[in-house]
Amino acid sequence: LSGTLQLLPGALGVIYWPEGNRRGLISGLLTGLAIWVLTMVLPFSHGIDLTALLPLPIAPGYDTWDLFTFISLTANITVFALVSILSPASPEENSAAQACSVGALSRPQRRELLAASSNEFVQQLAEPLGISVARREVERALQQLKLPNVEFRPYQLRRLRDQIEANLSGLLGPSVARDIVKRHLGFKPLTHGGTGQDIRYVERALGDYQNQLTGLAGELDNLRRHYRQTLQNLPIPACSVGEDGEILMWNHAIETLTGIAADEVVGARLVALPEHWHTLLDDFNRGDELHRYKHRLDLRGKPHWLNLRKAALSGPDHPEGGSIILVEDQTETRLLEDELMHSERLASVGRLAAGVAHEIGNPVTGISSLAQNLKLETDDPSILETADQIQQQTRRVSAILQSLMNFARTGNHAHANRYEPVNLHRCVAESINLLSLSDKGMGIEYRNECPEGLQVLGDEQRLVQVFVNLLANARDASPDGGTIVVSGNADGYSAIIEVIDEGSGIPADSLDHIFEPFYTTKAPNKGTGLGLSLVYSIVEEHYGNIQVDSPAQPETGRGTCVRLRLPAYEPEPESGQRPNQRS
C-alpha cells in the first residue's frame, strides 16, 4: 500500500493540476520510491532497524511504516511540484493536461484533414477494417451526428472523425482505435506557423455544459452567449472567416440576404458557396482591398448593389488570424439615387416643356387670330370652312400645350394643399391626352365613362398624376387592340372610380406588395416600382383609399380593376356660398 501511494501525486496532478508535467512526475516518483525502498523495503528484507541507526525520537521496535510513507510521499510531492514549475511543459503535454483536467473542454485544433469527404473516409478506413466494416462505421457515425450521407464540410468531417474514433474505441479499445484514426484519417501538414482552436467545436461543447456551469464560469458563458446573440441579430449581414477560408460565423442578416442557412455553410469554406457568392466573398477575402463599394450582383433575377468591408482578426488574442466581412445591401439606396436623378431629369424636361409650350403658344395664338380675321374678310364658304378648321386645330394645340404646362407644374407643393372641387371627367380626359402624346400603346383604346358632373375635393394636378400612372400601367399590361375603361359613380359621400384593362392580370402573390416602393412585376429596366406607391400616397393625401382586383374577369382569368374611393363634392344649395375647402 505504501508503495502504491507514490502514484497518488501524479494521479491527482493529471486531474486537478494541469501545470504538472512529465519531468516533474518522473522526478517526484523516483524520489518517493527511493525513500520508500531505503526506509521500508531494505529494512524489511535485511532485518535492519532504522530507528536504532538514525537519531529519531522513536522507541526501538515501534512500527514506523506510516512515518516513512509520509516522508516519502512528502518528498515525492515536493520534487514533483518544484521540477514542474521550473521546467516548461511541451505543447503536447499542455494539450493532454487540458484534456484530462476536471471541467476541461475538448479544444481540438482547426486543421484540414487529408480526406475531403465522407466517401474518402470509407476508402481510408478500408485498409485496416475492410470495405464493408469501414462503410458501416462511417454510415453509423453519420447517422449519430445527423449528417447527410455525403459530407464535405471541414468542421463536420472533424466531428465525424472523432465520432468514428469513439465508436471504434468500444469495439477495438481506445489505443487501437486512436492508432487507426491517427494513421488513416490524419491531418494535412501545417503550411504556416500554426492554426487556431476549433471554435465551433468548443461552442458545441459549451452548449452541452450550459446547465452545469456555475459561478464565474457560468457568468462568463452567459456573457459569451450574449455577445454571440448580438452578432447573430446584427441587422448588417456579417460572416467570420478563418485564415484557411473556413466559415466560422454566418449571422441571420446574411442568411436573409443570401438565402443560405447557417447550418449549411458554417464549417465549410467560402469556395463551397454558390458560384456568385463564393466568387464575390472568396475573391474579396483573399484580396488586399478592405472596402468594395457598389458591387453589382444579380440575385433571384434582380440586380443588387452591395458594399463590402473587411477587418482582419489579428493580435495576441487571435494568433490564428482570419477576418470578418460585412456585406451591406445598398440596393434601395441605389434605386433612390437613380430615381432622384430621373426625377431631376424629368423636372428639367418639365421646365423645358413649359418653356417650349409658352413659346409655341404665342405663334399659335397669332395663327388663331389670323384665322379669325380671315373669316371676317370673306364670305367664301370654302375659306370660312378652312378658317374654322384652322381655329379648331389651334384650340387643340393650345389644349395640349396647357396640359403639358399643368403637368410640368405637378409636384410643386411648397405650400400646403388647398383642395378645391375637381371634375373627374376632365382629369381623366387630360390624362388620356397626355398619354396620347407617347408612341407607346398606339393601338389601345381609352374610354372615359366618368359622368360629367362627378366631382371630388382635391388637387387637380395631383389627381391627373394618379390617372396618368394608372392608365400607363393599364396600357403596358393591355394587348394590342385592347380597351381601357375608366368609369365612375357617386356612392353617398364618396366618388368611386374604376380603371379596368384587358391585360393578363397581376399574380396573386404580388397583390399584397404592389404598393410597396421599388416593387414591380415588370421586366428589369421597364419600371422603377414607384408609380403605384406614388398613387397610393396621393390617394391617402386625399382621404381616400385604393383597391385592386385581379383578375377583373374571373371567367377568363384576365384583366385588372383598380378602384379608387375619394370624398365626393356636392355644391351647397344656397347660391353665392363658397364651396367647402379642406386643407
C-alpha positions as CSV (number, residue, x, y, z in Angstrom):
1,L,0.0,0.0,0.0
2,S,2.8,2.5,0.9
3,G,4.5,1.9,-2.5
4,T,1.2,2.3,-4.4
5,L,0.7,5.7,-2.7
6,Q,3.7,7.1,-4.6
7,L,1.4,7.2,-7.7
8,L,-1.1,9.4,-5.9
9,P,0.6,12.8,-6.6
10,G,0.7,12.0,-10.4
11,A,-2.9,10.8,-10.5
12,L,-4.2,13.9,-8.6
13,G,-2.0,16.2,-10.8
14,V,-3.4,14.8,-14.0
15,I,-6.9,15.7,-12.8
16,Y,-6.5,18.8,-10.8
17,W,-3.2,20.4,-11.7
18,P,-2.7,20.9,-15.5
19,E,0.7,22.7,-14.9
20,G,2.3,19.4,-13.8
21,N,4.5,17.8,-16.5
22,R,6.3,14.6,-17.3
23,R,9.7,15.7,-15.8
24,G,8.1,16.7,-12.5
25,L,6.1,13.4,-12.3
26,I,9.1,11.2,-13.0
27,S,11.4,13.1,-10.7
28,G,8.9,13.1,-7.8
29,L,8.1,9.4,-8.4
30,L,11.8,8.4,-8.4
31,T,12.4,10.5,-5.2
32,G,9.5,9.0,-3.4
33,L,10.3,5.4,-4.5
34,A,13.9,5.8,-3.5
35,I,13.0,6.9,0.0
36,W,10.4,4.1,0.2
37,V,12.9,1.5,-0.8
38,L,15.6,2.8,1.7
39,T,13.2,3.2,4.6
40,M,10.9,0.2,4.2
41,V,11.9,-2.4,1.6
42,L,15.6,-2.8,2.6
43,P,15.0,-2.8,6.4
44,F,12.3,-5.5,5.9
45,S,14.4,-7.7,3.5
46,H,17.6,-7.4,5.5
47,G,16.2,-7.1,9.0
48,I,17.7,-3.6,9.6
49,D,16.2,-1.5,12.4
50,L,16.5,2.1,11.2
51,T,15.2,3.5,14.5
52,A,18.4,2.3,16.0
53,L,20.7,3.7,13.3
54,L,19.0,7.1,12.9
55,P,18.7,9.7,15.6
56,L,14.9,9.5,15.6
57,P,12.8,10.1,18.7
58,I,11.1,6.7,18.3
59,A,11.4,3.8,20.6
60,P,13.1,0.6,19.1
61,G,10.7,-1.9,17.8
62,Y,7.9,0.6,17.1
63,D,6.0,0.2,13.8
64,T,7.2,3.1,11.6
65,W,5.7,2.4,8.2
66,D,3.2,5.3,8.4
67,L,6.0,7.8,9.3
68,F,8.3,6.7,6.4
69,T,5.3,6.6,4.0
70,F,4.5,10.2,4.9
71,I,8.2,11.3,4.5
72,S,8.5,9.6,1.0
73,L,5.1,11.0,-0.1
74,T,6.0,14.5,1.0
75,A,9.3,14.3,-0.9
76,N,7.5,13.0,-3.9
77,I,5.0,15.9,-4.0
78,T,7.7,18.5,-3.3
79,V,10.0,17.4,-6.1
80,F,7.1,16.9,-8.5
81,A,5.9,20.5,-7.9
82,L,9.4,22.1,-8.0
83,V,10.5,20.4,-11.2
84,S,7.2,21.0,-12.9
85,I,7.3,24.7,-12.0
86,L,11.0,25.1,-13.1
87,S,10.9,23.1,-16.3
88,P,8.4,24.2,-19.1
89,A,6.0,21.7,-20.5
90,S,5.8,20.8,-24.2
91,P,2.7,21.8,-26.3
92,E,1.7,18.1,-26.4
93,E,1.8,17.9,-22.6
94,N,-0.2,21.0,-22.2
95,S,-2.8,19.7,-24.6
96,A,-3.0,16.4,-22.9
97,A,-3.2,18.1,-19.5
98,Q,-6.1,20.3,-20.5
99,A,-7.9,17.3,-21.9
100,C,-7.6,15.4,-18.6
101,S,-8.4,18.3,-16.3
102,V,-11.7,18.3,-14.4
103,G,-14.2,20.5,-16.2
104,A,-11.9,21.0,-19.2
105,L,-13.4,21.1,-22.7
106,S,-12.1,19.3,-25.7
107,R,-10.3,22.0,-27.7
108,P,-9.1,20.4,-30.9
109,Q,-7.1,22.3,-33.5
110,R,-8.9,23.5,-36.6
111,R,-6.8,21.6,-39.1
112,E,-7.7,20.3,-42.6
113,L,-8.0,16.5,-42.9
114,L,-6.4,14.5,-45.8
115,A,-9.8,13.1,-46.6
116,A,-12.0,15.6,-48.3
117,S,-15.4,13.8,-47.9
118,S,-17.1,11.1,-46.0
119,N,-16.7,8.8,-49.0
120,E,-12.9,9.2,-48.7
121,F,-13.2,8.2,-45.1
122,V,-14.6,4.9,-46.2
123,Q,-11.7,4.5,-48.7
124,Q,-9.1,5.4,-46.0
125,L,-10.5,3.0,-43.4
126,A,-11.0,0.1,-45.8
127,E,-7.3,-0.8,-45.4
128,P,-7.4,-1.6,-41.6
129,L,-11.1,-2.5,-41.3
130,G,-12.2,-3.8,-44.7
131,I,-14.5,-2.1,-47.0
132,S,-17.8,-3.4,-45.5
133,V,-16.9,-2.6,-41.9
134,A,-15.5,0.8,-42.9
135,R,-18.7,1.7,-44.8
136,R,-20.8,0.5,-41.9
137,E,-18.9,2.5,-39.3
138,V,-18.9,5.7,-41.4
139,E,-22.6,5.4,-42.0
140,R,-23.2,4.8,-38.4
141,A,-21.3,7.8,-37.3
142,L,-23.1,10.0,-39.9
143,Q,-26.4,8.8,-38.5
144,Q,-25.4,9.5,-34.9
145,L,-24.4,13.1,-35.9
146,K,-27.5,13.5,-38.1
147,L,-25.3,14.4,-41.1
148,P,-26.1,13.8,-44.8
149,N,-24.8,10.6,-46.4
150,V,-22.1,12.6,-48.3
151,E,-20.4,15.2,-46.1
152,F,-17.6,17.5,-47.3
153,R,-17.6,20.4,-44.8
154,P,-14.3,20.5,-42.9
155,Y,-15.8,21.1,-39.5
156,Q,-18.3,18.3,-39.9
157,L,-15.6,16.0,-41.1
158,R,-13.6,16.7,-37.9
159,R,-16.7,15.8,-35.9
160,L,-17.1,12.6,-38.0
161,R,-13.5,11.6,-37.3
162,D,-14.0,12.0,-33.6
163,Q,-17.2,10.1,-33.6
164,I,-15.6,7.2,-35.6
165,E,-12.8,7.1,-33.0
166,A,-15.3,6.9,-30.2
167,N,-17.2,4.1,-31.9
168,L,-14.1,2.1,-32.7
169,S,-12.9,2.5,-29.1
170,G,-15.9,0.5,-27.9
171,L,-15.1,-2.2,-30.5
172,L,-11.3,-2.4,-30.5
173,G,-10.2,-0.5,-27.4
174,P,-9.1,3.1,-27.1
175,S,-5.4,2.5,-28.0
176,V,-6.1,0.6,-31.2
177,A,-8.9,3.0,-32.3
178,R,-6.7,6.1,-31.8
179,D,-3.9,4.5,-33.7
180,I,-6.2,3.6,-36.6
181,V,-7.7,7.0,-36.8
182,K,-4.4,8.8,-36.4
183,R,-2.7,6.8,-39.2
184,H,-5.6,6.6,-41.7
185,L,-7.6,9.7,-41.0
186,G,-4.8,12.1,-40.4
187,F,-4.4,15.8,-40.9
188,K,-2.6,17.7,-43.6
189,P,0.8,19.1,-42.5
190,L,0.7,22.7,-41.4
191,T,1.7,25.2,-44.1
192,H,2.2,28.1,-41.7
193,G,3.1,28.7,-38.1
194,G,0.0,27.2,-36.6
195,T,-3.7,27.1,-36.6
196,G,-6.5,28.2,-34.3
197,Q,-8.7,26.2,-32.0
198,D,-11.9,24.7,-33.4
199,I,-14.2,27.5,-32.1
200,R,-17.3,25.8,-33.4
201,Y,-16.4,22.6,-31.6
202,V,-15.8,24.4,-28.4
203,E,-19.1,26.2,-28.6
204,R,-20.9,23.0,-29.1
205,A,-19.3,21.6,-26.0
206,L,-20.1,24.7,-24.0
207,G,-23.7,24.3,-25.1
208,D,-23.8,20.8,-23.7
209,Y,-22.3,22.1,-20.4
210,Q,-24.8,25.0,-20.2
211,N,-26.7,23.8,-17.2
212,Q,-23.6,22.5,-15.4
213,L,-21.6,25.7,-15.4
214,T,-21.9,27.7,-12.2
215,G,-20.2,30.7,-10.5
216,L,-17.7,32.6,-12.6
217,A,-17.7,30.0,-15.4
218,G,-21.5,30.3,-15.7
219,E,-21.3,34.1,-15.8
220,L,-18.6,34.0,-18.5
221,D,-20.7,31.6,-20.5
222,N,-23.7,33.9,-20.3
223,L,-21.6,36.8,-21.4
224,R,-20.3,34.7,-24.4
225,R,-23.9,33.8,-25.3
226,H,-24.9,37.5,-25.1
227,Y,-22.2,38.7,-27.5
228,R,-22.8,35.8,-29.9
229,Q,-26.5,36.6,-30.0
230,T,-25.7,40.3,-30.6
231,L,-23.6,39.3,-33.6
232,Q,-26.3,36.9,-34.8
233,N,-29.0,39.5,-34.6
234,L,-26.9,42.3,-36.1
235,P,-29.0,44.0,-38.8
236,I,-26.0,44.1,-41.1
237,P,-25.1,40.9,-42.9
238,A,-21.8,39.6,-41.5
239,C,-19.6,36.5,-41.6
240,S,-16.4,35.4,-39.9
241,V,-13.8,33.5,-41.9
242,G,-10.7,31.6,-40.7
243,E,-7.2,32.1,-42.2
244,D,-7.9,29.0,-44.4
245,G,-11.2,30.3,-45.7
246,E,-13.4,28.3,-43.4
247,I,-16.6,30.0,-42.4
248,L,-16.8,30.3,-38.6
249,M,-19.9,32.6,-38.2
250,W,-22.8,33.3,-40.5
251,N,-25.4,35.7,-39.0
252,H,-29.2,35.9,-39.6
253,A,-28.9,39.0,-41.8
254,I,-26.6,37.4,-44.2
255,E,-28.9,34.3,-44.2
256,T,-31.7,36.6,-45.4
257,L,-29.6,38.3,-48.0
258,T,-28.1,35.2,-49.5
259,G,-30.9,32.7,-48.9
260,I,-28.3,30.3,-47.4
261,A,-28.9,28.9,-43.9
262,A,-26.0,29.0,-41.4
263,D,-26.3,25.2,-40.8
264,E,-25.4,24.6,-44.4
265,V,-22.3,26.7,-44.6
266,V,-20.7,27.1,-41.1
267,G,-17.7,24.8,-41.1
268,A,-17.5,24.9,-44.9
269,R,-15.1,27.0,-46.9
270,L,-16.1,30.1,-49.0
271,V,-15.4,28.2,-52.2
272,A,-18.3,25.8,-51.3
273,L,-20.8,28.6,-51.5
274,P,-23.0,29.0,-54.7
275,E,-21.0,30.4,-57.6
276,H,-21.9,34.1,-57.5
277,W,-21.4,34.3,-53.7
278,H,-18.2,32.3,-53.5
279,T,-16.7,34.3,-56.4
280,L,-17.6,37.6,-54.6
281,L,-16.7,36.7,-51.0
282,D,-13.7,34.4,-51.6
283,D,-12.1,36.9,-54.0
284,F,-12.7,39.8,-51.6
285,N,-11.4,37.7,-48.6
286,R,-8.2,36.8,-50.5
287,G,-7.6,40.3,-51.9
288,D,-5.8,43.2,-50.4
289,E,-8.7,45.7,-50.6
290,L,-10.5,46.4,-47.4
291,H,-13.6,48.1,-49.0
292,R,-15.5,47.4,-52.2
293,Y,-18.3,49.9,-53.0
294,K,-21.5,49.4,-55.0
295,H,-20.6,46.0,-56.4
296,R,-23.5,44.8,-58.6
297,L,-24.8,41.2,-58.1
298,D,-27.8,39.7,-59.7
299,L,-29.9,37.8,-57.1
300,R,-33.1,36.0,-58.0
301,G,-33.3,37.8,-61.3
302,K,-33.0,41.3,-59.9
303,P,-29.9,43.5,-59.6
304,H,-28.5,44.3,-56.2
305,W,-25.7,46.7,-55.2
306,L,-23.5,45.7,-52.3
307,N,-20.9,47.4,-50.2
308,L,-18.3,45.0,-48.7
309,R,-16.0,45.8,-45.8
310,K,-13.3,43.6,-44.3
311,A,-11.4,43.7,-41.0
312,A,-8.5,41.3,-40.0
313,L,-8.7,39.4,-36.8
314,S,-5.1,39.7,-35.6
315,G,-3.2,40.3,-32.4
316,P,-2.3,38.4,-29.3
317,D,-6.0,37.3,-28.8
318,H,-6.2,36.0,-32.3
319,P,-3.0,34.2,-33.2
320,E,-4.8,32.0,-35.7
321,G,-5.8,35.0,-37.8
322,G,-8.8,35.3,-40.0
323,S,-11.2,38.1,-40.9
324,I,-14.7,39.4,-40.5
325,I,-16.7,40.5,-43.6
326,L,-19.6,42.9,-43.6
327,V,-22.0,42.9,-46.6
328,E,-24.3,46.0,-46.8
329,D,-27.2,45.9,-49.2
330,Q,-27.3,49.3,-50.9
331,T,-30.0,48.3,-53.4
332,E,-32.7,50.6,-52.1
333,T,-30.2,53.5,-51.7
334,R,-29.0,53.0,-55.3
335,L,-32.6,52.9,-56.6
336,L,-33.5,56.0,-54.7
337,E,-30.4,57.7,-56.2
338,D,-31.4,56.6,-59.7
339,E,-35.0,57.7,-59.1
340,L,-33.7,61.1,-57.8
341,M,-31.6,61.6,-60.9
342,H,-34.6,60.5,-63.0
343,S,-36.8,63.0,-61.2
344,E,-34.3,65.7,-61.7
345,R,-34.1,64.9,-65.4
346,L,-37.9,64.9,-65.6
347,A,-38.0,68.2,-63.7
348,S,-35.6,69.7,-66.3
349,V,-37.6,68.3,-69.1
350,G,-40.8,69.6,-67.5
351,R,-39.3,73.1,-67.2
352,L,-38.1,72.8,-70.8
353,A,-41.5,71.6,-71.9
354,A,-43.2,74.5,-70.1
355,G,-40.9,77.0,-71.7
356,V,-41.4,75.4,-75.2
357,A,-45.1,75.3,-74.7
358,H,-45.1,79.0,-73.7
359,E,-43.1,79.9,-76.8
360,I,-45.2,77.8,-79.1
361,G,-48.4,79.3,-77.6
362,N,-47.6,82.8,-78.9
363,P,-47.5,81.9,-82.6
364,V,-50.5,79.5,-82.2
365,T,-52.4,82.5,-80.7
366,G,-51.3,84.5,-83.7
367,I,-52.4,81.8,-86.2
368,S,-55.8,81.7,-84.4
369,S,-56.2,85.5,-84.7
370,L,-55.3,85.4,-88.4
371,A,-57.9,82.7,-89.0
372,Q,-60.5,84.8,-87.1
373,N,-59.6,87.8,-89.3
374,L,-59.8,85.7,-92.4
375,K,-63.4,84.8,-91.5
376,L,-64.2,88.5,-91.2
377,E,-62.8,89.4,-94.6
378,T,-64.5,86.9,-96.8
379,D,-67.9,85.3,-97.5
380,D,-66.4,82.4,-99.5
381,P,-67.8,79.2,-97.8
382,S,-64.7,77.1,-98.6
383,I,-62.4,79.8,-97.0
384,L,-64.7,80.1,-94.0
385,E,-64.6,76.3,-93.5
386,T,-60.8,76.3,-93.8
387,A,-60.6,79.1,-91.2
388,D,-62.9,77.1,-88.8
389,Q,-60.6,74.1,-89.2
390,I,-57.6,76.2,-88.5
391,Q,-59.1,77.6,-85.4
392,Q,-60.2,74.1,-84.3
393,Q,-56.7,72.7,-84.7
394,T,-55.1,75.7,-82.9
395,R,-57.5,75.2,-80.0
396,R,-56.4,71.5,-79.9
397,V,-52.8,72.6,-79.9
398,S,-53.5,75.1,-77.1
399,A,-55.2,72.4,-75.0
400,I,-52.2,70.1,-75.4
401,L,-49.8,72.8,-74.5
402,Q,-51.9,73.7,-71.5
403,S,-51.9,70.1,-70.4
404,L,-48.1,69.9,-70.7
405,M,-47.7,73.1,-68.7
406,N,-50.0,71.9,-66.0
407,F,-48.3,68.5,-65.7
408,A,-44.9,70.2,-65.6
409,R,-46.0,72.1,-62.5
410,T,-47.2,68.9,-60.8
411,G,-45.2,68.1,-57.7
412,N,-44.6,71.7,-56.8
413,H,-46.1,71.7,-53.3
414,A,-44.1,74.3,-51.4
415,H,-47.3,75.4,-49.7
416,A,-49.9,73.4,-48.0
417,N,-52.6,71.8,-50.3
418,R,-55.8,73.6,-50.5
419,Y,-58.4,71.2,-52.0
420,E,-61.0,72.5,-54.4
421,P,-63.8,70.9,-56.5
422,V,-62.3,68.8,-59.2
423,N,-64.2,67.5,-62.2
424,L,-63.1,63.8,-62.6
425,H,-64.2,63.5,-66.2
426,R,-61.9,66.4,-67.1
427,C,-59.0,64.9,-65.1
428,V,-59.3,61.5,-66.9
429,A,-59.6,63.3,-70.3
430,E,-56.4,65.3,-69.6
431,S,-54.6,62.2,-68.5
432,I,-55.6,60.4,-71.7
433,N,-54.5,63.4,-73.8
434,L,-51.0,63.3,-72.1
435,L,-50.7,59.5,-72.7
436,S,-51.7,60.0,-76.3
437,L,-48.6,62.1,-76.9
438,S,-46.5,59.0,-76.5
439,D,-45.9,56.5,-79.3
440,K,-46.5,53.6,-76.8
441,G,-49.7,51.7,-77.0
442,M,-51.0,53.4,-80.2
443,G,-53.4,50.5,-80.7
444,I,-55.0,50.9,-77.2
445,E,-58.5,52.5,-77.0
446,Y,-59.2,54.7,-74.0
447,R,-62.9,55.1,-72.9
448,N,-63.7,57.9,-70.5
449,E,-67.1,56.9,-68.9
450,C,-66.9,59.2,-65.9
451,P,-70.0,61.3,-65.5
452,E,-69.6,64.9,-66.4
453,G,-70.9,66.1,-63.1
454,L,-68.9,63.8,-60.8
455,Q,-66.7,66.0,-58.6
456,V,-64.3,65.4,-55.7
457,L,-62.4,67.7,-53.4
458,G,-58.7,67.6,-54.2
459,D,-55.7,68.9,-56.1
460,E,-56.5,68.6,-59.8
461,Q,-52.9,68.1,-61.0
462,R,-52.1,65.5,-58.3
463,L,-55.2,63.6,-59.4
464,V,-54.1,63.9,-63.0
465,Q,-50.8,62.3,-61.9
466,V,-52.8,59.5,-60.3
467,F,-54.7,58.7,-63.5
468,V,-51.6,59.1,-65.7
469,N,-49.9,56.4,-63.6
470,L,-52.9,54.1,-63.5
471,L,-53.6,54.4,-67.2
472,A,-49.9,54.0,-68.1
473,N,-49.8,50.7,-66.1
474,A,-53.1,49.5,-67.7
475,R,-51.6,50.4,-71.2
476,D,-48.4,48.5,-70.5
477,A,-50.4,45.4,-69.4
478,S,-53.0,45.5,-72.3
479,P,-52.7,43.6,-75.5
480,D,-52.6,45.4,-78.8
481,G,-56.1,46.5,-79.7
482,G,-57.2,46.3,-76.1
483,T,-59.6,48.7,-74.4
484,I,-59.1,50.6,-71.1
485,V,-62.3,51.8,-69.5
486,V,-62.5,54.5,-66.8
487,S,-65.9,54.6,-65.1
488,G,-67.2,56.4,-62.1
489,N,-70.3,56.9,-59.9
490,A,-71.3,58.6,-56.7
491,D,-71.9,56.5,-53.6
492,G,-73.3,58.6,-50.8
493,Y,-70.4,60.9,-49.7
494,S,-67.9,59.1,-51.9
495,A,-67.0,59.0,-55.5
496,I,-65.9,55.6,-56.9
497,I,-63.7,55.5,-59.9
498,E,-62.7,52.2,-61.6
499,V,-59.9,51.7,-64.2
500,I,-60.3,48.4,-65.9
501,D,-58.0,46.9,-68.5
502,E,-57.9,43.6,-70.5
503,G,-54.3,42.6,-69.6
504,S,-53.1,39.3,-68.2
505,G,-53.7,40.4,-64.6
506,I,-51.5,40.5,-61.6
507,P,-50.2,37.3,-59.9
508,A,-52.0,36.6,-56.6
509,D,-48.7,36.5,-54.7
510,S,-47.9,40.0,-55.9
511,L,-51.2,41.8,-54.9
512,D,-50.0,42.4,-51.4
513,H,-46.8,44.0,-52.5
514,I,-47.7,46.2,-55.5
515,F,-47.9,49.4,-53.4
516,E,-44.5,48.9,-51.8
517,P,-41.7,51.2,-53.1
518,F,-39.5,49.5,-55.7
519,Y,-41.8,46.5,-56.2
520,T,-42.7,45.8,-59.8
521,T,-43.9,42.9,-61.8
522,K,-42.5,44.4,-65.0
523,A,-39.3,43.2,-66.7
524,P,-35.9,44.6,-65.4
525,N,-35.3,48.2,-66.7
526,K,-39.0,48.5,-67.6
527,G,-40.2,50.1,-64.4
528,T,-39.0,51.6,-61.1
529,G,-41.7,50.2,-58.9
530,L,-42.6,53.7,-57.6
531,G,-45.7,54.5,-59.7
532,L,-48.3,52.7,-57.6
533,S,-46.5,53.7,-54.4
534,L,-46.9,57.4,-55.5
535,V,-50.6,56.7,-56.5
536,Y,-51.2,55.2,-53.0
537,S,-49.6,58.3,-51.3
538,I,-51.7,60.8,-53.3
539,V,-54.9,58.9,-52.7
540,E,-54.1,58.8,-49.0
541,E,-53.5,62.6,-49.0
542,H,-57.0,63.0,-50.5
543,Y,-58.5,61.0,-47.6
544,G,-59.4,58.2,-50.0
545,N,-58.4,54.5,-50.5
546,I,-57.4,52.3,-53.3
547,Q,-58.2,48.6,-54.0
548,V,-57.0,46.3,-56.7
549,D,-58.9,43.2,-58.0
550,S,-57.2,40.8,-60.4
551,P,-58.4,39.1,-62.4
552,A,-61.2,41.6,-63.2
553,Q,-62.9,38.9,-65.3
554,P,-62.9,35.7,-63.3
555,E,-64.4,33.7,-66.2
556,T,-61.5,34.4,-68.4
557,G,-58.8,35.0,-65.7
558,R,-57.8,38.2,-67.4
559,G,-57.9,41.9,-66.6
560,T,-57.2,44.2,-63.6
561,C,-59.6,46.6,-61.9
562,V,-58.2,49.4,-59.8
563,R,-60.9,51.0,-57.7
564,L,-60.5,54.5,-56.1
565,R,-62.8,55.8,-53.4
566,L,-62.5,59.6,-52.9
567,P,-64.6,62.1,-50.9
568,A,-67.3,63.5,-53.3
569,Y,-68.1,67.2,-53.6
570,E,-71.6,68.4,-53.6
571,P,-72.3,72.1,-54.2
572,E,-74.2,73.9,-51.4
573,P,-77.9,74.5,-52.3
574,E,-77.7,78.2,-51.4
575,S,-76.4,80.4,-54.2
576,G,-73.4,82.5,-53.5
577,Q,-72.0,80.3,-50.7
578,R,-68.4,79.3,-51.4
579,P,-67.7,75.5,-51.6
580,N,-66.2,73.8,-48.7
581,Q,-62.4,73.7,-48.8
582,R,-60.3,71.2,-46.9
583,S,-56.7,71.8,-46.2
